[in-house]
Amino acid sequence: MKRAKLLKGTSQFNRIFIQPDLTVDQQKADKELRVKLKEIMDQGEREAKIKSGKIIKNAENGEVITLYQPPAVNL
């Protein structure tokens, strides 16, 4: 795992991504974001992406616009 970051620099493995395991709650939140992103993209917003637990897009003037942020969960 220490050397996994070195895969990114090789042409053979440049499309391979290694992620740490997620808890069940994190998996559910991740799934919700992917479903919501698909809905947003189906409505015609092609520049949307998931970043830091939110769905965002970059505006033409360089600003970042948050399109969706899941409600805070009290653990």
For each residue, the residues with C-beta under 8 A, 3 or more apart:
1: 4 18
2:
3: 6 7
4: 1 7 18
5: 8
6: 3 9 10
7: 3 4 10 13 14 16 18
8: 5 13 14
9: 6 14
10: 6 7 13 14
11: 14
12:
13: 7 8 10 16
14: 7 8 9 10 11
15:
16: 7 13
17:
18: 1 4 7
19: 22
20:
21:
22: 19 26 27 30
23: 26 27
24: 27 28
25: 28 29 73 75
26: 22 23 29 30
27: 22 23 24 30 31
28: 24 25 31 32
29: 25 26 32 33 53 70 73
30: 22 26 27 33 34
31: 27 28 34 35
32: 28 29 35 36 70
33: 29 30 36 37 50 53 54 55 68 70
34: 30 31 37 38 50
35: 31 32 38 39
36: 32 33 39 40 55 68
37: 33 34 40 41 48 49 50 55 68
38: 34 35 41 42
39: 35 36 42 43
40: 36 37 43 45 48 55 67 68
41: 37 38 44 45 46 48
42: 38 39
43: 39 40
44: 41
45: 40 41 48 57 67
46: 41
47: 57 58
48: 37 40 41 45 55 56 57 67
49: 37 55 56 57
50: 33 34 37 53 54 55 56
51: 54 56
52:
53: 29 33 50 69 70
54: 33 50 51 66 67 68 69 70
55: 33 36 37 40 48 49 50 66 67 68 69
56: 48 49 50 51 64 65 66 67
57: 45 47 48 49 64 65 67
58: 47 62 63 64 65
59: 62 63 64 65
60:
61:
62: 58 59
63: 58 59
64: 56 57 58 59
65: 56 57 58 59
66: 54 55 56 69
67: 40 45 48 54 55 56 57
68: 33 36 37 40 54 55
69: 53 54 55 66
70: 29 32 33 53 54 73
71:
72:
73: 25 29 70
74:
75: 25
